[in-house]
Amino acid sequence: MKKNYILIVLLFIAINIYAQTPKPEYFGAYMVINGKLIELKSANADTIRTSGTLDMGNPILGIKQKRGQWISDNNFYFLIYDDKQQGKTPTLSTLTFKATDVHTNPITHQQQQVNVNLWEFDKDIPLKTAPVTDLQNAYKYVTETPLPEGSYIFSKSGRQQSDGLFSATNNAKDVWHFTFSKSLMMDRDLSKCDIDKREYTLPSSFGFWVINNNQYVQIPATKSKDIVKYRDSTKTFPYGVTDLSGTEISQNQLAKTFIAFSDKDIRQGSTEMNLFYKIYFNMIPEKMYLSKLKQIEVDTRTDKDIKKGNPANIVKVWVEDKSIPFNNSISSFYNKQLSRVYIDQALEPGTYAFHNGRINGKDLSFGGTNIVYTFVVK
């Protein structure tokens, strides 16, 4: 009886393995995602480009724009069914955005920085190969380990070169981009995301956003004129916020999730900061603070004002009452900076600020100007 049970289990496993390998009807390249066969059509193949310079020694190869499949499940593999595939080895590579590069002119031998702006083929991912049962000229290609979140390029023939240095194209139509992400979803709207599983979509524009009632609500940056210095009991000059942004969110509809979407990734060494008010500033969320605020009355006179005998200038300002811990995850799928800020506990009713210091008495954590976003939870 026990032997029969073992045979039944083995048969069941074999049937499931067979069922998980769907057989295509026509030659081509496919992804199999959770057992579903998805054709990688030539019409959707990516165009391979170079950086477009005279440096032919080591040209940058990549794609201009990511427009491929977005998947949120790591249970996938590739399947190629082609009687002309013999001798060709498919490749899977990571993609890394490259804005500029230094090239050497082969004639003058002078080095110059050139704009690249390509998603460059980076590291190769090892693939295991297995024939598809009962289907000649068909093979499965599976990654040795689960892929981390990121953007990838799959080449049916292992072809990672352009047809020419200028206006390069890929006439073979056998290279496809895809992105694996458990959180950032490009193929659905926000209302269909499972926020509790940290799913979200791309906001419509740069800025700092909160998810409230399954919708994005933008929190505008506080203008410089609304952030003032004041004198405290230790004769130092911390900062306070005089006017709030006016953003109000509902406590019972707050998803405890904020999205910071900046137009520059200042982690890459750029110190450029926008000194003028806009609807966004360039953010490094993991270096910022989330504070519950309280309102106090302060004297905003400077030392010079006091020496002149000017009367006290009493102003009501918002300063930190207590610090709120938060978590942060950074998306690497855009050359723009995209971060998700999420808190474990629901925010109690009150006034809050997401900022880079000073209104909590600390030095600026980055940049040369105050970056403050205020909002009220009701």
BADREN-684031 format. One line per field, with one value per residue (C-alpha): x, y, z. Coordinates in pm, 1 decimal. Each point is the difference from the previous one (the first is absolute). Layout:
BEGIN
xx <- [X	...] .
yy <- [Y	...] .
zz <- [Z	...] .
//
This chain:
BEGIN
xx <- [0.0	284.1	176.5	-319.2	-32.3	357.2	-62.8	-315.1	190.6	280.8	-252.2	-177.9	329.8	89.2	-340.3	37.5	349.2	-127.7	-298.3	228.8	175.2	-257.0	74.3	-9.8	-165.1	238.0	374.5	108.3	123.0	-221.7	-11.7	-190.2	-134.1	-179.4	-65.1	-142.1	166.2	71.3	148.8	291.3	-107.1	247.7	-218.8	76.7	373.7	234.8	232.6	365.2	184.3	350.6	114.4	47.8	364.5	309.3	149.1	-31.6	222.9	-261.2	-336.9	-281.8	-283.3	-349.9	-358.6	-138.1	-328.9	-139.6	-333.6	-11.3	-191.3	-40.0	-38.1	-53.4	59.2	339.3	-150.9	94.6	238.0	68.9	-94.0	136.7	-159.3	200.0	154.2	275.2	102.8	275.9	341.5	-145.3	13.6	-263.6	118.2	-163.3	160.0	-71.6	-59.8	162.9	-75.5	303.4	-40.9	353.1	329.1	356.9	108.3	332.2	-0.4	193.2	139.8	97.5	30.8	-169.8	-242.1	-338.8	-314.2	-295.3	-367.3	-101.7	-348.9	-32.8	-109.8	329.3	48.7	177.0	45.9	-88.7	-232.8	83.3	-274.5	-63.9	-127.7	-236.0	-184.3	-376.6	-148.9	-153.3	71.7	301.9	199.5	-148.0	203.4	-63.3	240.0	-18.8	202.8	220.9	-129.3	-308.4	52.1	14.1	-225.4	134.3	-3.5	131.7	59.8	-48.4	166.5	-117.5	328.5	234.8	36.0	98.8	140.8	-136.7	-15.7	191.8	161.9	-240.4	-380.1	56.7	-285.5	-58.5	-130.6	-19.3	-285.3	109.7	72.2	-267.0	-5.8	-198.2	-12.2	-55.1	-147.0	-196.1	-103.9	2.4	-282.2	-9.6	-278.6	-281.9	-152.2	49.8	-350.0	78.2	330.4	29.0	144.6	47.7	237.2	185.9	-129.5	-22.5	7.2	199.5	-137.5	-105.4	277.7	299.7	-63.3	-90.1	-322.5	-217.0	-238.7	-339.6	-326.2	187.0	96.9	313.3	-13.8	293.1	152.6	157.1	337.9	-8.2	116.9	318.0	-186.9	-207.0	310.0	150.4	282.1	-80.6	179.9	-34.5	111.8	349.8	48.3	21.1	-205.3	-208.1	-269.4	-377.5	-274.4	-241.9	-250.8	-116.7	-50.7	-374.6	16.8	-248.8	-30.8	-244.0	142.2	-222.9	81.1	374.7	199.0	308.2	189.0	176.0	178.5	290.7	57.6	289.6	121.3	365.0	173.0	226.8	144.8	218.3	227.7	-186.3	-18.5	-239.2	-293.0	-285.1	5.0	-328.6	-343.7	-160.2	-252.6	289.0	354.5	257.5	-28.8	202.6	-282.7	220.5	185.2	-319.1	-222.1	-371.4	-113.3	-326.8	-20.2	-118.1	-57.4	189.6	55.5	355.4	200.8	143.4	226.3	363.1	293.5	15.2	-369.8	54.8	302.6	-210.2	-259.3	-269.1	-304.8	-56.6	-144.1	-219.6	-102.1	-181.1	207.2	-27.6	289.6	56.9	-204.8	125.0	181.6	-184.3	208.2	-48.7	139.4	128.2	51.0	164.2	-102.3	284.5	-225.7	24.2	292.5	-227.0	-11.1	-296.5	-34.2	-276.1	-36.5	-222.6	-88.1	-96.0	-256.5	-289.1	60.0	-215.4	-188.9	231.1	240.2	309.0	304.5	236.3	326.3	380.6	62.0	12.3	-365.6	98.3	315.6	237.4	235.0	-113.6	43.7	78.0	-15.4	41.7	-359.1	-301.4	-217.8	-331.5	-336.4	-281.5	-338.6	-282.7	-154.3	-366.9] .
yy <- [0.0	234.7	-67.2	80.6	326.9	97.8	-81.2	213.7	293.8	-32.2	-19.7	307.0	192.5	-110.4	109.0	341.4	48.9	-90.8	233.1	286.6	-19.8	115.2	-89.5	283.2	-58.7	215.9	62.3	296.0	125.7	-3.8	77.4	-240.3	186.6	-212.2	-261.1	250.8	13.9	356.1	53.5	241.2	146.8	148.6	310.0	61.6	-68.8	271.4	195.5	-31.6	330.0	128.6	318.1	150.2	110.4	-66.7	-221.1	-347.4	-174.1	-51.6	146.5	20.9	-231.8	24.1	102.0	353.4	-56.7	-280.5	-111.3	-371.8	-233.4	83.3	-304.0	-26.6	-373.9	-169.5	-326.0	33.8	-138.2	29.0	-244.4	-0.1	-213.2	35.2	-244.7	255.6	61.5	-262.5	155.7	314.8	62.4	231.4	252.5	183.6	321.1	274.7	355.0	306.7	355.9	193.4	374.1	91.3	-168.1	102.4	-90.8	33.0	149.8	-251.0	284.2	266.7	-242.7	260.8	-112.5	158.9	-52.9	-88.8	-48.5	-364.8	-20.4	-373.1	-295.2	-185.6	-377.0	-69.2	-337.4	-336.6	-229.6	-376.2	-210.7	-373.1	-182.5	-296.2	-147.2	16.1	-349.8	-132.7	317.5	7.7	322.1	138.2	90.2	153.1	257.7	48.2	227.7	-184.8	214.5	221.9	342.0	307.4	290.9	189.7	49.6	-263.7	-68.7	-345.0	-80.9	-305.7	-42.3	152.3	290.8	312.1	214.1	260.5	-16.0	325.0	264.3	277.2	-31.9	-359.9	-242.9	-363.2	-151.6	-346.0	112.7	-247.8	217.8	80.2	205.6	-86.4	125.5	-207.5	189.9	-113.2	357.5	244.8	-98.5	154.0	-212.7	94.8	303.1	88.7	-102.1	-359.8	-15.9	-190.8	279.6	-236.9	-201.6	323.5	24.6	343.4	172.5	289.2	341.9	229.8	253.7	75.4	80.6	-148.8	-200.3	-178.0	-284.0	87.9	-180.1	-197.6	321.7	210.8	332.7	232.7	183.1	327.2	113.5	279.9	333.2	152.6	305.4	-230.1	-137.8	244.4	9.1	79.0	49.5	-272.9	-20.7	-115.1	301.0	-225.8	56.0	-302.6	21.7	-20.0	-18.0	293.3	-121.5	-354.7	-140.0	-46.4	-370.9	-197.0	-378.6	-233.5	-220.8	-299.2	21.3	58.4	-289.2	82.4	30.2	301.8	16.8	237.9	58.4	235.9	109.0	-64.1	-281.0	205.9	-317.8	-28.2	280.6	302.7	281.2	205.3	115.3	221.1	317.9	123.6	-121.0	-255.7	-276.3	-234.4	-6.5	-269.3	-235.8	-264.1	-145.5	-229.9	309.8	188.9	15.6	-43.6	218.5	56.4	375.2	233.7	373.8	238.7	375.9	118.3	319.1	36.5	298.1	-29.9	109.6	317.0	69.8	-43.1	231.9	263.1	-36.3	-119.9	-144.4	-377.1	-137.0	-285.6	-251.0	-333.3	-278.7	-376.7	-203.0	-367.2	-150.7	-356.1	-200.9	-272.7	-299.6	-112.1	-248.2	70.6	-198.8	133.1	-95.4	-50.7	-17.3	367.4	233.4	246.3	-45.5	-201.7	-103.7	-150.8	121.7	-210.6	-0.1	-299.2	170.8	220.8	369.6	151.2	321.8	300.3	206.8	-158.8	89.3	-203.0	196.3	1.4	146.9	336.3	9.2	-275.4	186.0	-210.3	101.2	-56.4	-367.3	87.4	296.7	367.6	105.0	-106.5	-264.7	-26.4	-159.9	55.9	-173.2	-48.2	-333.3	23.3] .
zz <- [0.0	92.1	-332.7	-191.7	193.2	-90.1	-366.8	0.5	153.9	-255.8	-283.0	134.4	10.5	-352.6	-132.5	165.2	-141.1	-344.7	40.5	95.8	-337.6	-256.5	-360.7	-252.9	-337.0	-201.9	-6.0	208.8	335.8	307.8	370.2	221.6	303.0	260.5	-266.7	-251.0	-340.9	-118.8	-344.9	-39.0	-331.9	-244.8	-21.8	368.9	-26.2	122.5	-225.5	99.3	-12.9	63.7	167.4	-348.3	16.5	-209.4	269.2	-155.7	252.9	268.4	-102.2	252.2	-100.8	139.0	-58.3	-4.0	177.8	213.3	-138.0	69.9	226.8	370.3	223.2	374.4	45.3	-4.2	-126.5	-366.2	-260.2	-372.1	-273.0	-354.8	-270.7	-321.9	-245.5	-76.5	360.6	3.2	65.6	153.3	372.5	150.6	256.8	286.4	128.2	249.4	-120.2	152.7	-104.4	-122.0	-49.6	-112.8	-88.9	-80.8	-352.9	-180.3	-347.3	-218.6	-214.7	253.0	296.3	214.3	267.8	21.3	201.9	-218.7	69.7	-9.8	156.7	-56.2	209.3	-33.8	-10.6	326.8	173.9	-154.5	194.2	-22.1	-159.2	34.5	-309.5	-36.8	-301.8	-5.8	23.8	-323.2	-198.5	-226.4	-36.4	323.4	308.1	340.0	143.1	375.5	227.6	249.7	286.7	34.1	-154.6	222.6	-88.2	-297.6	-376.4	-239.0	-366.9	-158.9	-331.6	-190.5	-189.2	255.4	-237.1	190.9	-274.5	-234.0	-377.1	-21.7	214.6	-101.5	19.3	98.3	-42.4	79.7	-320.2	154.7	229.0	266.0	306.8	260.8	317.4	310.9	357.8	312.1	293.3	302.5	79.6	-290.5	-236.4	-346.6	-144.0	237.3	166.4	365.1	107.2	-104.7	189.3	326.1	213.7	296.5	-221.7	-77.4	-355.8	-156.7	-338.7	-138.6	103.0	-281.1	65.3	220.5	364.3	336.4	2.8	257.1	-81.0	145.0	-83.1	-271.5	-176.1	-19.5	182.6	-62.9	295.3	-122.6	127.6	256.4	-141.7	140.4	129.6	224.0	178.8	249.8	254.8	361.3	329.5	262.0	362.7	-95.4	-230.7	-304.5	-310.7	-98.6	-266.1	12.7	-260.0	2.9	-257.3	-86.3	-348.7	44.9	-85.2	209.2	-1.1	170.3	275.9	-81.9	-372.6	33.5	-146.8	212.5	-327.3	-152.2	-334.2	-65.1	-371.9	-80.3	-342.6	92.8	185.1	222.6	154.4	-309.0	117.3	-133.4	253.9	-208.0	208.8	-110.3	205.4	-142.0	100.8	-227.9	56.6	80.6	127.2	-59.2	294.7	179.7	213.4	208.5	123.6	84.7	307.7	65.5	290.6	179.0	52.2	270.2	-20.4	228.6	24.9	-68.0	-32.5	-350.1	77.9	-102.3	219.5	-206.4	68.8	373.7	3.0	-172.2	272.1	-235.0	179.6	4.2	-323.6	125.3	-265.7	21.3	-156.2	-40.0	144.7	79.3	280.6	-54.7	-264.2	-196.2	-121.2	-357.5	-251.7	-347.6	-318.4	-314.8	-351.7	-245.6	-304.4	-91.7	-50.3	178.2	375.6	125.7	366.4	210.1	359.4	223.2	368.0	212.8	223.1	-107.4	58.0	271.7	-78.3	-7.1	-206.0	-157.7	-205.6	-216.0	-8.6	-12.6	346.6	186.2	101.4	242.8	106.3	-212.3	-277.8	-357.4	-82.8	-363.9	-233.6	74.5	55.2	205.7	-162.8	184.1	-82.1	249.4	21.2	247.0	97.4	106.3] .
//
